[in-house]
Amino acid sequence: MRFVTFDKDGAAALGVRLGDEVVDLSLADPAQPRDLLGLLQAGQGAFAAAMKAAEAAPASARRSYDGLTFHPLMRNAPKMFCLGLNYADHASEGGHDVPVFPTLFMRGGTSLVGHNQPIVRPRLSETLDYECELAAFIGQRVKNMPEDKALDAVAGYACFNDGSVREYQRMTPQWTAGKNFDNTGGFGPDFVTADEVPPGAVGLNIQTRLNGAVMQDANTEIMIFSVAKTIALLSELITLEPGDVLVMGTPSGVGHARKPPVWMKDGDVCEIEIEKIGVLRNPIVNEA
């Protein structure tokens, strides 16, 4: 199954994607959750109930997928953990050792932007970089989850562009500042349920294209910490809850490691594609 978060009268709404159509769940069945967080918190059976409602929905509840204005899939995640240096070649290109424990930082909701919506290069810096990443959504409450059972906790996956203002990322040992400028993290367009992809989303091609040129091209099988391993390690530290998001790091080819560096600028278009999940597209604009 696929879900999207789209604009309806100026607010975010939840829809089920059925091919080229999207069913507005609030019209298909008013009892359905109104956002992706609510759907994930609804627990076992929520996806099937949403699909049943969508398939029976009248024409008045259906919209063209291509005609939607997209919101980030979820701005209100209880926790959004991002992994740095989770591909060995990316660690190497930045002069870092391969980590022995996930390098973690967090993102806030105001840093996120939907598919086809502009990623904003801030006035403070020209050093806006792209990062293609896999996002994994937690679908159940877990604590001390063993690795061999950890994928039971994954509800689905999406594309993420971890837009990074490198100048500010490097101002402190912690990366939070450079990773949380408003409207820099592309997120979407589709939430794809875990049964649609291989276990742990392993073995999927992942790519960044900037103005059509391939900048990053790798496969999720070479992540240092898999989705399962990450859940096992994190759940030793903190309880993971339905709606938490894990953003799984980027491979080599980022702009700051190129000679000369390549920064996203006004007028550019950045696309993130992950096999079986989709294409996330964002134009780049300067902050007004």
KEDOLO-895671 format. One record per residue (C-alpha): residue number from 0; residue in one letter; x negated, y, z negated. Coordinates in Angstrom, 1 decimal. Layout:
<pts>
+-----+------+--------+--------+--------+
: seq : type :     xx :     yy :     zz :
+-----+------+--------+--------+--------+
: NUM :    A :      X :      Y :      Z :
...
+-----+------+--------+--------+--------+
</pts>
This chain:
<pts>
+-----+------+--------+--------+--------+
: seq : type :     xx :     yy :     zz :
+-----+------+--------+--------+--------+
:   0 :    M :    0.0 :    0.0 :    0.0 :
:   1 :    R :   -1.0 :    3.6 :    0.5 :
:   2 :    F :    0.1 :    6.7 :   -1.4 :
:   3 :    V :   -0.5 :   10.4 :   -0.7 :
:   4 :    T :    0.0 :   13.6 :   -2.6 :
:   5 :    F :    1.5 :   16.3 :   -0.4 :
:   6 :    D :    2.9 :   19.8 :   -0.7 :
:   7 :    K :    6.7 :   20.1 :   -1.2 :
:   8 :    D :    8.0 :   23.6 :   -1.8 :
:   9 :    G :    4.6 :   24.8 :   -3.2 :
:  10 :    A :    4.2 :   21.9 :   -5.6 :
:  11 :    A :    2.5 :   18.5 :   -5.4 :
:  12 :    A :    4.7 :   15.5 :   -4.5 :
:  13 :    L :    4.1 :   11.7 :   -4.3 :
:  14 :    G :    4.7 :    9.8 :   -1.1 :
:  15 :    V :    4.4 :    6.3 :    0.2 :
:  16 :    R :    2.6 :    6.0 :    3.5 :
:  17 :    L :    4.3 :    3.7 :    6.0 :
:  18 :    G :    2.2 :    3.9 :    9.1 :
:  19 :    D :    2.7 :    7.4 :   10.7 :
:  20 :    E :    5.5 :    8.2 :    8.2 :
:  21 :    V :    5.4 :    9.2 :    4.5 :
:  22 :    V :    8.4 :    8.6 :    2.3 :
:  23 :    D :    9.0 :   11.3 :   -0.4 :
:  24 :    L :    9.5 :    9.1 :   -3.5 :
:  25 :    S :   11.5 :   11.7 :   -5.3 :
:  26 :    L :   14.1 :   11.5 :   -2.6 :
:  27 :    A :   13.9 :    7.8 :   -2.1 :
:  28 :    D :   14.6 :    7.1 :   -5.7 :
:  29 :    P :   14.6 :    9.9 :   -8.3 :
:  30 :    A :   13.7 :    7.4 :  -11.0 :
:  31 :    Q :   10.2 :    6.8 :   -9.4 :
:  32 :    P :    7.1 :    8.5 :  -10.9 :
:  33 :    R :    6.6 :   12.0 :   -9.5 :
:  34 :    D :    2.8 :   11.9 :   -9.2 :
:  35 :    L :    0.0 :    9.4 :   -8.8 :
:  36 :    L :   -1.0 :    9.5 :  -12.5 :
:  37 :    G :    2.6 :    8.6 :  -13.5 :
:  38 :    L :    2.6 :    5.7 :  -11.0 :
:  39 :    L :   -0.7 :    4.4 :  -12.5 :
:  40 :    Q :    0.6 :    4.8 :  -16.0 :
:  41 :    A :    3.9 :    3.0 :  -15.1 :
:  42 :    G :    2.0 :   -0.3 :  -15.2 :
:  43 :    Q :    2.6 :   -3.6 :  -13.6 :
:  44 :    G :    5.3 :   -3.7 :  -11.0 :
:  45 :    A :    5.3 :    0.0 :  -10.3 :
:  46 :    F :    3.7 :   -0.4 :   -6.8 :
:  47 :    A :    6.3 :   -3.0 :   -5.8 :
:  48 :    A :    9.1 :   -0.8 :   -7.0 :
:  49 :    A :    7.8 :    2.2 :   -5.1 :
:  50 :    M :    7.5 :    0.1 :   -1.9 :
:  51 :    K :   11.0 :   -1.2 :   -2.3 :
:  52 :    A :   12.4 :    2.3 :   -2.7 :
:  53 :    A :   10.3 :    3.6 :    0.3 :
:  54 :    E :   11.5 :    0.8 :    2.6 :
:  55 :    A :   15.1 :    1.5 :    1.8 :
:  56 :    A :   14.8 :    5.3 :    2.0 :
:  57 :    P :   17.0 :    7.3 :    4.4 :
:  58 :    A :   15.6 :    9.3 :    7.3 :
:  59 :    S :   16.0 :   12.5 :    5.2 :
:  60 :    A :   13.3 :   11.2 :    2.8 :
:  61 :    R :   10.8 :   10.6 :    5.6 :
:  62 :    R :    8.1 :   12.9 :    6.9 :
:  63 :    S :    5.4 :   12.8 :    9.6 :
:  64 :    Y :    2.0 :   12.0 :    8.0 :
:  65 :    D :    0.3 :   14.3 :   10.5 :
:  66 :    G :    2.6 :   17.2 :    9.6 :
:  67 :    L :    1.8 :   17.1 :    5.8 :
:  68 :    T :   -0.1 :   19.6 :    3.8 :
:  69 :    F :   -2.2 :   17.6 :    1.4 :
:  70 :    H :   -3.1 :   18.1 :   -2.2 :
:  71 :    P :   -5.9 :   16.4 :   -4.0 :
:  72 :    L :   -4.7 :   12.9 :   -4.8 :
:  73 :    M :   -4.8 :   13.6 :   -8.5 :
:  74 :    R :   -5.8 :   16.8 :  -10.3 :
:  75 :    N :   -4.7 :   15.5 :  -13.7 :
:  76 :    A :   -6.9 :   12.4 :  -14.2 :
:  77 :    P :   -7.4 :   11.8 :  -17.9 :
:  78 :    K :  -11.1 :   11.4 :  -17.1 :
:  79 :    M :  -13.1 :   11.7 :  -13.9 :
:  80 :    F :  -16.5 :   10.1 :  -14.2 :
:  81 :    C :  -19.0 :   10.6 :  -11.4 :
:  82 :    L :  -22.2 :    8.6 :  -10.8 :
:  83 :    G :  -25.4 :   10.2 :   -9.6 :
:  84 :    L :  -28.3 :    8.3 :   -8.0 :
:  85 :    N :  -26.2 :    5.2 :   -7.5 :
:  86 :    Y :  -28.0 :    4.3 :   -4.2 :
:  87 :    A :  -31.7 :    3.6 :   -4.4 :
:  88 :    D :  -32.5 :    5.5 :   -1.1 :
:  89 :    H :  -30.7 :    8.6 :   -2.4 :
:  90 :    A :  -32.6 :    8.5 :   -5.7 :
:  91 :    S :  -35.8 :    8.2 :   -3.8 :
:  92 :    E :  -35.1 :   11.1 :   -1.4 :
:  93 :    G :  -34.5 :   13.4 :   -4.4 :
:  94 :    G :  -37.7 :   12.3 :   -6.2 :
:  95 :    H :  -35.9 :   10.3 :   -8.9 :
:  96 :    D :  -36.6 :    6.9 :  -10.3 :
:  97 :    V :  -33.9 :    4.2 :   -9.8 :
:  98 :    P :  -31.7 :    4.5 :  -12.9 :
:  99 :    V :  -31.4 :    1.6 :  -15.4 :
: 100 :    F :  -28.0 :    3.0 :  -16.6 :
: 101 :    P :  -25.4 :    5.0 :  -14.6 :
: 102 :    T :  -26.2 :    8.7 :  -14.4 :
: 103 :    L :  -22.9 :   10.2 :  -15.4 :
: 104 :    F :  -21.3 :   13.6 :  -15.1 :
: 105 :    M :  -17.7 :   14.7 :  -15.1 :
: 106 :    R :  -15.5 :   16.8 :  -12.8 :
: 107 :    G :  -12.5 :   18.9 :  -13.6 :
: 108 :    G :   -9.2 :   19.3 :  -11.7 :
: 109 :    T :   -9.9 :   22.8 :  -10.4 :
: 110 :    S :  -12.9 :   21.6 :   -8.5 :
: 111 :    L :  -10.8 :   19.3 :   -6.3 :
: 112 :    V :   -9.3 :   20.0 :   -2.9 :
: 113 :    G :   -7.0 :   18.0 :   -0.6 :
: 114 :    H :   -7.5 :   16.5 :    2.9 :
: 115 :    N :   -7.6 :   19.1 :    5.6 :
: 116 :    Q :   -7.8 :   21.9 :    3.0 :
: 117 :    P :  -10.9 :   24.1 :    2.9 :
: 118 :    I :  -13.9 :   23.4 :    0.7 :
: 119 :    V :  -15.0 :   26.8 :   -0.5 :
: 120 :    R :  -18.7 :   27.9 :   -0.4 :
: 121 :    P :  -19.0 :   30.1 :   -3.4 :
: 122 :    R :  -20.4 :   33.7 :   -3.2 :
: 123 :    L :  -23.1 :   32.8 :   -5.8 :
: 124 :    S :  -25.0 :   30.4 :   -3.6 :
: 125 :    E :  -25.6 :   29.1 :    0.0 :
: 126 :    T :  -26.7 :   25.7 :   -1.2 :
: 127 :    L :  -23.4 :   23.8 :   -0.8 :
: 128 :    D :  -24.1 :   20.2 :    0.0 :
: 129 :    Y :  -22.0 :   17.2 :    1.1 :
: 130 :    E :  -21.9 :   13.7 :   -0.5 :
: 131 :    C :  -19.7 :   10.8 :    0.8 :
: 132 :    E :  -18.5 :    8.7 :   -2.1 :
: 133 :    L :  -16.0 :    5.9 :   -3.0 :
: 134 :    A :  -13.5 :    6.7 :   -5.7 :
: 135 :    A :  -12.0 :    3.9 :   -7.8 :
: 136 :    F :   -8.9 :    4.3 :   -9.9 :
: 137 :    I :   -8.3 :    2.6 :  -13.2 :
: 138 :    G :   -4.9 :    1.0 :  -13.5 :
: 139 :    Q :   -4.9 :   -0.4 :  -17.1 :
: 140 :    R :   -6.3 :    0.4 :  -20.5 :
: 141 :    V :   -9.6 :   -1.4 :  -21.0 :
: 142 :    K :  -12.3 :   -1.5 :  -23.7 :
: 143 :    N :  -15.3 :   -3.8 :  -23.7 :
: 144 :    M :  -14.3 :   -5.4 :  -20.5 :
: 145 :    P :  -16.7 :   -8.1 :  -19.2 :
: 146 :    E :  -18.0 :   -7.6 :  -15.7 :
: 147 :    D :  -16.5 :  -10.8 :  -14.3 :
: 148 :    K :  -13.0 :   -9.5 :  -15.3 :
: 149 :    A :  -13.5 :   -5.7 :  -14.7 :
: 150 :    L :  -12.0 :   -5.6 :  -11.2 :
: 151 :    D :   -8.6 :   -6.6 :  -12.8 :
: 152 :    A :   -8.6 :   -3.0 :  -14.1 :
: 153 :    V :   -8.9 :   -1.3 :  -10.7 :
: 154 :    A :   -5.7 :   -0.1 :   -9.1 :
: 155 :    G :   -7.1 :    1.3 :   -5.9 :
: 156 :    Y :   -9.6 :    3.4 :   -4.0 :
: 157 :    A :  -10.0 :    6.6 :   -2.0 :
: 158 :    C :  -12.5 :    8.8 :   -0.2 :
: 159 :    F :  -14.3 :   11.6 :   -2.1 :
: 160 :    N :  -16.7 :   14.4 :   -1.0 :
: 161 :    D :  -18.7 :   15.4 :   -4.0 :
: 162 :    G :  -19.5 :   18.9 :   -2.8 :
: 163 :    S :  -22.5 :   20.1 :   -4.8 :
: 164 :    V :  -23.9 :   23.6 :   -5.2 :
: 165 :    R :  -27.5 :   22.4 :   -5.6 :
: 166 :    E :  -28.9 :   25.7 :   -6.9 :
: 167 :    Y :  -26.7 :   25.5 :   -9.9 :
: 168 :    Q :  -26.9 :   21.7 :  -10.3 :
: 169 :    R :  -30.6 :   22.2 :  -10.9 :
: 170 :    M :  -30.4 :   25.0 :  -13.4 :
: 171 :    T :  -30.0 :   22.6 :  -16.3 :
: 172 :    P :  -30.8 :   18.9 :  -16.9 :
: 173 :    Q :  -27.0 :   18.3 :  -16.9 :
: 174 :    W :  -25.4 :   18.6 :  -13.5 :
: 175 :    T :  -21.9 :   19.8 :  -14.5 :
: 176 :    A :  -22.3 :   23.4 :  -13.3 :
: 177 :    G :  -23.2 :   22.5 :   -9.7 :
: 178 :    K :  -20.5 :   19.9 :   -9.5 :
: 179 :    N :  -17.5 :   21.9 :  -10.7 :
: 180 :    F :  -17.2 :   25.0 :   -8.6 :
: 181 :    D :  -13.6 :   25.5 :   -7.6 :
: 182 :    N :  -12.4 :   23.8 :   -4.5 :
: 183 :    T :  -15.6 :   21.9 :   -3.7 :
: 184 :    G :  -14.6 :   18.3 :   -4.2 :
: 185 :    G :  -12.6 :   16.8 :   -1.3 :
: 186 :    F :  -10.3 :   14.0 :   -2.5 :
: 187 :    G :   -8.0 :   11.9 :   -0.3 :
: 188 :    P :   -6.1 :   11.6 :    1.9 :
: 189 :    D :   -4.8 :    8.1 :    0.9 :
: 190 :    F :   -4.8 :    6.2 :   -2.3 :
: 191 :    V :   -5.3 :    2.6 :   -1.1 :
: 192 :    T :   -4.3 :   -0.2 :   -3.4 :
: 193 :    A :   -7.0 :   -2.6 :   -4.4 :
: 194 :    D :   -5.5 :   -5.6 :   -2.5 :
: 195 :    E :   -6.1 :   -3.7 :    0.8 :
: 196 :    V :   -9.9 :   -3.9 :    0.6 :
: 197 :    P :  -12.5 :   -6.5 :   -0.5 :
: 198 :    P :  -13.0 :   -7.0 :   -4.2 :
: 199 :    G :  -14.8 :   -4.0 :   -5.7 :
: 200 :    A :  -14.6 :   -2.3 :   -2.3 :
: 201 :    V :  -18.0 :   -4.1 :   -1.6 :
: 202 :    G :  -19.3 :   -4.3 :    2.0 :
: 203 :    L :  -17.5 :   -1.2 :    3.4 :
: 204 :    N :  -19.3 :    1.2 :    5.7 :
: 205 :    I :  -19.4 :    4.7 :    4.3 :
: 206 :    Q :  -20.3 :    7.8 :    6.4 :
: 207 :    T :  -20.5 :   11.6 :    6.4 :
: 208 :    R :  -20.2 :   13.6 :    9.6 :
: 209 :    L :  -20.8 :   17.3 :    9.7 :
: 210 :    N :  -19.5 :   19.0 :   12.8 :
: 211 :    G :  -19.4 :   15.5 :   14.4 :
: 212 :    A :  -23.0 :   14.7 :   13.6 :
: 213 :    V :  -23.6 :   11.7 :   11.4 :
: 214 :    M :  -25.5 :   12.8 :    8.3 :
: 215 :    Q :  -25.0 :    9.8 :    6.0 :
: 216 :    D :  -24.4 :    6.2 :    7.1 :
: 217 :    A :  -24.6 :    3.3 :    4.6 :
: 218 :    N :  -22.6 :    0.5 :    3.1 :
: 219 :    T :  -21.1 :    0.2 :   -0.4 :
: 220 :    E :  -22.8 :   -3.2 :   -0.9 :
: 221 :    I :  -26.1 :   -1.3 :   -1.7 :
: 222 :    M :  -24.7 :    0.6 :   -4.7 :
: 223 :    I :  -27.0 :    0.0 :   -7.7 :
: 224 :    F :  -24.1 :   -0.2 :  -10.1 :
: 225 :    S :  -21.0 :   -1.8 :   -8.6 :
: 226 :    V :  -17.5 :   -0.8 :   -9.5 :
: 227 :    A :  -17.3 :   -3.9 :  -11.8 :
: 228 :    K :  -20.6 :   -3.3 :  -13.5 :
: 229 :    T :  -19.7 :    0.4 :  -14.0 :
: 230 :    I :  -16.4 :   -0.5 :  -15.7 :
: 231 :    A :  -18.1 :   -3.0 :  -17.9 :
: 232 :    L :  -20.8 :   -0.5 :  -19.0 :
: 233 :    L :  -18.5 :    2.4 :  -19.5 :
: 234 :    S :  -15.9 :    0.4 :  -21.4 :
: 235 :    E :  -18.5 :   -0.4 :  -23.9 :
: 236 :    L :  -18.7 :    3.3 :  -24.7 :
: 237 :    I :  -15.2 :    4.6 :  -24.2 :
: 238 :    T :  -11.7 :    3.4 :  -23.6 :
: 239 :    L :  -10.8 :    3.6 :  -20.0 :
: 240 :    E :   -7.1 :    4.5 :  -19.3 :
: 241 :    P :   -4.7 :    4.3 :  -16.4 :
: 242 :    G :   -5.5 :    7.2 :  -14.1 :
: 243 :    D :   -9.2 :    7.5 :  -14.9 :
: 244 :    V :  -11.3 :    7.9 :  -11.8 :
: 245 :    L :  -14.8 :    6.6 :  -11.1 :
: 246 :    V :  -16.6 :    8.4 :   -8.3 :
: 247 :    M :  -19.3 :    6.0 :   -7.3 :
: 248 :    G :  -22.3 :    8.0 :   -6.0 :
: 249 :    T :  -23.7 :    8.8 :   -2.5 :
: 250 :    P :  -26.3 :    7.3 :   -0.2 :
: 251 :    S :  -29.3 :    9.0 :    1.4 :
: 252 :    G :  -29.0 :   11.7 :    4.0 :
: 253 :    V :  -27.8 :   14.6 :    1.9 :
: 254 :    G :  -28.5 :   18.1 :    3.0 :
: 255 :    H :  -30.9 :   19.2 :    0.3 :
: 256 :    A :  -33.3 :   16.3 :    1.2 :
: 257 :    R :  -33.6 :   17.3 :    4.9 :
: 258 :    K :  -36.4 :   19.4 :    6.3 :
: 259 :    P :  -35.2 :   22.1 :    6.7 :
: 260 :    P :  -32.3 :   21.7 :    4.3 :
: 261 :    V :  -28.8 :   21.5 :    5.8 :
: 262 :    W :  -26.1 :   23.4 :    3.8 :
: 263 :    M :  -22.4 :   23.4 :    4.6 :
: 264 :    K :  -21.4 :   26.9 :    5.8 :
: 265 :    D :  -18.4 :   28.8 :    6.9 :
: 266 :    G :  -16.8 :   27.3 :   10.0 :
: 267 :    D :  -18.2 :   23.8 :    9.5 :
: 268 :    V :  -16.1 :   20.7 :    9.3 :
: 269 :    C :  -17.1 :   17.8 :    7.1 :
: 270 :    E :  -15.6 :   14.3 :    7.4 :
: 271 :    I :  -16.0 :   11.4 :    5.0 :
: 272 :    E :  -15.1 :    8.0 :    6.3 :
: 273 :    I :  -14.9 :    4.7 :    4.4 :
: 274 :    E :  -14.0 :    1.6 :    6.3 :
: 275 :    K :  -10.5 :    0.3 :    5.5 :
: 276 :    I :   -9.8 :    3.3 :    3.4 :
: 277 :    G :   -9.7 :    6.3 :    5.8 :
: 278 :    V :  -11.1 :    9.6 :    6.8 :
: 279 :    L :  -11.2 :   12.7 :    4.6 :
: 280 :    R :  -11.6 :   15.9 :    6.5 :
: 281 :    N :  -12.3 :   19.4 :    5.1 :
: 282 :    P :  -13.2 :   22.6 :    6.9 :
: 283 :    I :  -15.7 :   24.9 :    5.1 :
: 284 :    V :  -14.9 :   28.5 :    4.3 :
: 285 :    N :  -16.7 :   31.3 :    2.4 :
: 286 :    E :  -15.2 :   32.4 :   -0.9 :
: 287 :    A :  -13.1 :   35.5 :   -0.4 :
+-----+------+--------+--------+--------+
</pts>
